[in-house]
Amino acid sequence: MGFDHGRHTVIAADRPLPSNQRRAFLEVLHQVIKETQAGVTSTLVLRSGCQVLFVFDTDNPVRSAEVGCDFDRAAGWCFVWTADGGTLGPVQDVRAIAASIATALGARSESKGRG
C-alpha cells in the first residue's frame, strides 16, 4: 500500500517505472549509448524486481548484455555487469563505460558525433 493509492488499487502496466538514483544513472547511460555508440542500442528493463539496462549489438542482437548500477560504500555508484557482478566503472565515467560496453559486445567501432 502506497501513500498515493489504496491497498487493492490496480496499477496500469504501462505506467513508467518509478524514479530513483539507480534508474537515473541507467537512463544517463542509455542516453549516452544512444548518442555516441554506433551499432549498439539499449533499453531499460525490470529483471527480478531490479532495473537494468539491456544493451545489444544492432547488427547481431544475440550479442547482448545487461548492465546494472550498484552502490558500493567505498566506490559509490558504479555500473556493473549483471551476469557476474563485475564492475564496469564509476557512474562519473559514463562515456568510457558506454565505449567499453560496445567493445565488449563486438559492435562497430566507430562512434557517433558528440552533438
ABEGO torsion letter per residue (X at the ends): XBAABBAABBBBAABBBBBBAAAAAAAAAAAAAAAABBGBBBBBBBBGGBBBBBBBBAABAABBBBBBBBBBAAAEBBBBBAAAGBBAEBAAAAAAAAAAAAAAAGBBABBBBAX
